[in-house]
Amino acid sequence: MKLAPIRVLSYDIECQGRKGIFPEAKQDPVIQIASILTEHGRMTPIDRQIDVLDTCLPIIGARVKSHSDERELLKSWTKYVVECDPDIITGYNSNNFDMPYILDRAQVIILLFDSELYD
């Protein structure tokens, strides 16, 4: 019996910290999420995408998606993860920093957005 190909999504985030202060999700935005989708046994990646806040120069071999605000960046990356339908999500220090940071930023953005509704 053959196993179905295992899809692996690896990602890394970059945050805009304040000078001399380690980034804190309550204040410092996510400015980039780089993702690569691979399939076990396949020699080349299926896809490479980088979601960025504002703009950046083209990156060879990757699709760059520019966003005008952090809310759109996080929504885009969430949609990308759902569309990729990975079996495994991984990254360097993703369990201890990246994913908790993304989740905390999403909460901050939701609170900010909700407060705007009542102003």
C-alpha positions as CSV (number, residue, x, y, z in Angstrom):
1,M,0.0,0.0,0.0
2,K,1.3,3.4,-1.0
3,L,1.1,6.5,1.3
4,A,-0.4,9.7,0.1
5,P,2.2,12.4,-0.4
6,I,2.8,14.4,2.8
7,R,2.6,18.2,2.3
8,V,4.8,20.3,4.5
9,L,4.3,24.1,4.9
10,S,7.4,25.8,6.4
11,Y,7.1,29.4,7.4
12,D,8.9,32.2,9.2
13,I,7.7,35.6,10.3
14,E,9.5,39.0,10.7
15,C,8.3,41.6,13.1
16,Q,8.9,45.3,13.3
17,G,10.4,45.7,16.7
18,R,11.2,48.9,18.5
19,K,14.9,49.9,18.8
20,G,16.5,47.9,21.5
21,I,13.3,46.0,22.5
22,F,12.5,42.4,21.6
23,P,9.2,42.4,19.5
24,E,6.1,42.2,21.6
25,A,2.8,41.1,20.0
26,K,0.8,43.7,21.8
27,Q,2.6,46.5,20.1
28,D,4.9,45.4,17.2
29,P,3.3,44.4,13.9
30,V,4.1,41.4,11.7
31,I,5.7,42.8,8.6
32,Q,6.5,39.6,6.7
33,I,5.5,35.9,6.5
34,A,7.6,33.8,4.2
35,S,6.2,30.3,3.3
36,I,7.3,27.3,1.3
37,L,5.2,24.4,0.5
38,T,6.9,21.0,-0.2
39,E,5.7,17.5,-0.8
40,H,7.7,14.5,0.6
41,G,9.6,12.8,-2.2
42,R,9.3,15.7,-4.6
43,M,12.6,17.4,-5.6
44,T,11.3,20.9,-5.9
45,P,8.9,23.0,-3.8
46,I,5.3,23.2,-4.8
47,D,5.1,26.9,-4.0
48,R,6.9,29.8,-2.4
49,Q,5.0,32.8,-1.2
50,I,6.0,35.9,0.8
51,D,3.3,38.1,2.3
52,V,4.7,41.6,3.1
53,L,3.4,44.7,4.7
54,D,3.8,47.5,2.2
55,T,6.1,46.5,-0.6
56,C,9.5,44.9,-1.3
57,L,11.7,44.2,-4.3
58,P,10.9,41.1,-6.3
59,I,12.3,37.9,-4.8
60,I,13.5,35.3,-7.4
61,G,11.5,32.1,-7.2
62,A,8.8,33.4,-4.9
63,R,5.5,35.1,-5.3
64,V,5.4,38.4,-3.3
65,K,2.0,39.5,-2.0
66,S,2.0,43.1,-0.8
67,H,-0.6,44.3,1.7
68,S,-1.5,47.8,2.8
69,D,-2.2,46.8,6.4
70,E,-1.3,44.1,8.8
71,R,-4.9,42.8,9.0
72,E,-4.9,42.0,5.3
73,L,-1.5,40.4,5.6
74,L,-2.6,38.0,8.3
75,K,-5.9,37.3,6.5
76,S,-4.0,36.5,3.3
77,W,-1.6,34.2,5.0
78,T,-4.5,32.4,6.8
79,K,-6.2,31.9,3.5
80,Y,-2.9,30.6,2.0
81,V,-2.5,28.0,4.8
82,V,-6.1,26.8,4.2
83,E,-5.6,26.5,0.5
84,C,-2.3,24.7,0.8
85,D,-4.0,22.1,3.1
86,P,-0.7,21.0,4.7
87,D,-0.3,17.8,6.7
88,I,2.6,19.4,8.7
89,I,3.2,23.1,9.5
90,T,6.7,23.8,10.7
91,G,9.3,26.5,10.9
92,Y,12.3,27.6,12.9
93,N,11.1,28.3,16.5
94,S,7.5,28.3,15.1
95,N,5.9,26.7,18.2
96,N,7.7,28.9,20.7
97,F,7.5,32.3,18.9
98,D,6.0,32.6,15.4
99,M,2.6,30.9,15.8
100,P,1.9,32.4,19.3
101,Y,3.0,35.8,18.0
102,I,0.6,35.5,15.0
103,L,-2.3,34.5,17.2
104,D,-1.6,37.3,19.7
105,R,-1.4,39.9,16.9
106,A,-4.7,38.6,15.5
107,Q,-6.3,39.2,18.9
108,V,-4.8,42.7,19.0
109,I,-6.1,43.5,15.5
110,I,-9.5,42.1,16.3
111,L,-9.7,44.2,19.4
112,L,-8.6,47.3,17.5
113,F,-11.0,46.7,14.7
114,D,-13.9,46.0,17.1
115,S,-13.2,49.2,19.0
116,E,-13.3,51.2,15.8
117,L,-16.9,49.9,15.3
118,Y,-18.0,51.6,18.5
119,D,-16.2,55.0,18.1
